[in-house]
Amino acid sequence: MLSILLCGSALLAADREVFLWPNGAPGSEGRDVPSKVEAPNKAHDTIQVSGIHKPSLTVMLPPAGTATGAAMIIAPGGGHRFLSWDTEGLNVGKYLNSIGVAAFVLQYRLAREEGSKYQVDVEALNDCKRAVRHVRANAKAYGVDVHRVGFMGFSAGGELAALTATRYDEGKPDAADAVERQSSRPDFQALIYPGGAAANWKIEKGNPPAFLLCAENDKGPSQNLAVLYTAMKQAGVPVEMHVYETGGHGFGIREHPARPTVIHTTWYLRLGDWMKSRGYLNTNYVEKK
């Protein structure tokens, strides 16, 4: 079924790119150049996006009549040097669309790309927070419930997802920019083999419900999630965690997995189950207390 859903790596005709700051992002003044997109080749087997100075969302809406009202912003990984655009972005969006979730694949600024002056917890985090605000400000146009805007990330994107879920604010009610009036708090989060260090994420009651997933033989992320799970339980944050014995790092969703029978290649089904169990896929959604 998934191979049918994910056939072809090009953007769907209905997808569109929306710039988070149409007049230029703060901190990227004078860098009005398009991102670089590199097709899979002998050096890497994914579509890679880099040179991002105009952060944006690629909007992927579910087919008419299937939308649940849930939304997910997706931050692909790539070590803050590039974005794994298909395996941790577009393919994930296509799966989410198949279960009625509006997907928004984020191009955020890269802090560790050669020559970059951006910082993970400044420009890149601001891009993530702006993405949440943007989806909320335009919820009606996207057919989205403002109370069901989630944020997920992979690897470096997982680090940003964790930062977004712990360093949010309620917006500025008197801001001239309507987007900035919105809260940047995601309603739920999904951290897939997140990078960074768990010590940098302040876990406290009121953080969004969390879905955590990695492979045990992915050393850094598996250690992160062990710490996060315990901290979330102690803080009273609803959390579900899955740790596969094998899988390594960066498996994402691939159209043609090298070993399609390995259990971690179906990880996204666990995400769908979690979203369903939390009620996010219900058209008559009522928040769990």
Secondary structure, DSSP 8 states (H G I E B T S, - for coil): -HHHHT--SS--TT-EEEESSTT--TT-TT-----EEE---SS-SS-EEE---S-EEEEE---TT---S-EEEEE--STTT-EETIIIIIHHHHHHHHTT-EEEEEE---SSSTT----IIIIIHHHHHHHHHHHHHTHHHHT--TT-EEEEEETHHHHHHHHHHHS-----TT-SSGGGGS----SEEEEES--S-GGGS---TTS--EEEEEETT-HHHHHHHHHHHHHHHHHT--EEEEEESS--S-----SS-SSTTSGGGGHHHHHHHHHHHTTTT-TT-----
